[in-house]
Amino acid sequence: MTDSRPVLTMTGISKSFPGVRALHDVDFRLFPGEVHALMGENGAGKSTLIKVLTGVYGIDEGTITLAGDQVAFSGPMQAAAAGVSTVYQEINLCTNLSVAENIFIGREPRRLGAVRWGEVRRRARALLARLDLDLDVAAPLGSYSLAVQQMVAIARAIDVRAQVLILDEPTSSLDAGEVAQLFRIMRQLRDEGIAILFVTHFLDQVYAVADRITVLRNGALVGEYLTEELPQFSLVEKMIGKELDALERLDEQPKRAVAAQSGGAPLVEVAELGRKGAVAPFSLRIHAGEVVGLAGLLGSGRTEVARLLFGADRADHGQVAVDGGRASLRTPVQAIDRGVGFCSENRRAEGIVPELSVRENMILAMQAARGWLRPIPRRRQDELVDRYVKALSIRPANPDLPVRNLSGGNQQKVLLARWLITEPRLLILDEPTRGIDIGAKTEIQKLVVQLSDGGMAVLFISAELEEVLRLSHRVAVMRDRTMVAQLDNDDSLDADRVMQTIASGTNREEVTR
């Protein structure tokens, strides 16, 4: 750090939304000439803290000081004018305009009201040269890769005389070489005295470039640490936490024994399946009656694995076999036809249809599999819906209510019912207990055990390691979009060992099947 005084200080920051306390009494400091990583799991409050800083949200309590002056920005434009620039994961530039136009849009040098295009291009080339980028600044931005577009966004950000540069998941679309180039630029900017706030889910990248780390959990500050003094294992512990799980007190279940079926032929066998930019090629076998847990931090590639198996994303590498025969799972319809169901982690955006009734939501997948020209008879609908409303204890037990009127836990049960109605052979559950009350969580976990005991294969994804260990026969560990290990859930496997595997990325404990 080039200065002992922080350029940015956020003190006692609190922010609430209806029914949600997003931030509570959070302190944050950023010094000139440092790269500072902001770390935390989903819902920890990272995005809210950035939006509070840049004026997207107002604050309920607390103060923000920039270069010694107390500030309260009305929006990102005012923040940028004051020297706080943000480069978002989703690049918000105009791909139909040229590189030079994107860098100077809204700030073009003019003479007598006319844009001096020669000056725009000259200054753009000089700015990019500062970042060791040699581009045709007159070419459309869309003609370049996402990585180059990300660099152009950074060039625009630093040209507005940024004191603070916020990089929100800037490496999510970059390959290893492009990440190395970005890190070189970040170090150069740091050495020039710019303070960089770096948000990422990739642990290796944090330790490659960050000087300090601030960890948030559940909207609260866990602590601020020098990177060199915080081992990766400790960082994972602080992000996840070791809080007592109330579910254990409500429903103590013995650890599940390794599935006896695992010695036979697999129901689903994946060989080197992958998608560039999403998840590295992986191999996995799932047997009938087996629950395979998928563990890893947010951004590690868990959801990407699920979407590839369900055909929601198309793989560009590898193959899948079902019952020993090669299967094409390139679309969700093909996956459903082969007996695969998928409950997305985002039940609001990718799960429930709020305007439809409980009944309509429950039969949606079955109707899609049949085709819309073959409607399910109302009597059959009533039989299926009544069966699963009772089996899953969905409340209120009125199938004609709009599903938006149900609690989060009951909405999750409706989604489970949707897929159970299709009688899947493999059910993929991505964070099925996230954001629901402890009673609904217990019921869903019991259901997973019952489905497995009945012969259904389950791929169970959860950020809660204890939950994964409680339900799974085997645990596949994801780190940085790579499957680094597959561990038998025997007596030697515990949360510490899984976290050590996540933190180290080692493959020593992998079980070959």
C-alpha positions, 0 to 999 in steps of 0.5 A: 500500500502506498498510503497509510490512510484509506481512500474509502471508509464505510462505517456501520453500514446497514441496509434492509429490504422488506423481510430481509436484512441485507447488511448489518453494521458493516465496516469496510476500508480500501487503501490507495495502491492495493487490491482488496478482495471482497469475499462471501457466499451467496447472500453474504451482502457483497453486491449490496455493499457495492450498490450502497457505495455507488448510490444504487441503494440508499443506506439505512444507517452508516457513513461513507467517506471518500478521500476524507469527505463524507459522500452519499451518491445518488447513482453510479454516474455521480459515483464515477464523477467522484472517482468510483468506477465499477466494471460489472460481470455483465459488460454494459457497453454498446457492442454496435459502437466502436472501441473508441466510442465505447471508451469516451461515450458521453465524454467525447472531446468536441470543438464548436459542438462537433465531436473530434473523432480523430482525437477520440481515436488517438486518446483511445489508442493511448489509453489502451497502450497504457494497458498494453492493448493493441486494438483497432479502436475504430472496429466495432466492440462486438467484433472482439472477444468478451475478454477484450470487451472486459479490458475496454470496460476497464480502460473506460473506468480508469479514464474517468480519473478513478481513485477506486476501481470496482471489479465485480467478477471480471474473470467469469468469462476469461480463460487462463491466459486472459486472466493472467493479462487482467492480473498484470493490468490490475497490478499495474494500476495498483502500482499507480496508486489506484485502489481496486475492490475485487469481487470473485469466487475463485480462491486461487485468483484471490491469492494470486492478486489480492493484498487484503481480504474482507469477508462477509457472511449473512450480511455481517462483517466476519473480518478484514485480513492480510492475504498472506496471513489467512490460509485458504482453508481458514478463508473457506471456514470464515465464508461458510461458517461453523454455525450450529445447524438447528436441523441436527437438533430437530432431526438427527439422522445417522450418516448414510452408508455408501450405497450398495448399488454403487458396485453395479452398473451405473444408471447414468455415466458421464464421460468428460462432459464439459462446456467452455467457459462454464465447467471443465470436462468431468466424469461421473457415475450415478447409480440407482438408489444413490445420492451423490452430493455436489459440494463447493463454493458459489461459483465453483461450477455446481449449477453448471454441472446440473444444467449440462446434465439436464440439457439446459446448457449444451455441452461442447465436449464429452458424452452421457450414457443412460443404462449403458447406452449413449444418450443425447441430453442436449435439450431439457425435453430430451432429458425428461424423455430419458427420466431426468428431472431438475429443480433449479436453485432459482425457483422464482426465475426458473421454477415456479410460474407465479401467475399460475395455480398450484395445480398448473405448476405441478403438472407443467413438466408432465404436460410439456413431456406429453406435448401441448396438443395432448392435454392431461385429462382433468381427472388425471390432474386431480389424482396426481395433484391430490396425491402429492399435496398430501404426500408432501404436506403442501399448505394450504392444501388448495390446488387452485390457489396462485402459487405465489401465495404460498410460502417459499418452503411450500413453493419448493414442495410444488416444484418437487411435486412437478418432477415427481409426477414425471417419475424421474429416474434421476432427480437433480436438486440444486439448493432445494432447501435454500431460503426455507424454514427449518421445518420445510427443510427437514421434510425435504431432506426426509423426502430425498432419503425416501426417494433414494431408498425407493431406487431413485438416483439423486444429484444433491447440490447444496452450499451447506456441507453438513446437509450434503454429508447428511444425505449423500452416499458420495460427495463430488467436490467442485472448485473453480469450475473443475471437479477435483475429487469424488469422496465416499461418505464413510466414517472418515469424511467430515466437513473439515475434510471436504473444506480442505479439499475445496481449499487445496483443490487436491485430487488425492482422495478421489475415488475411481469408479 
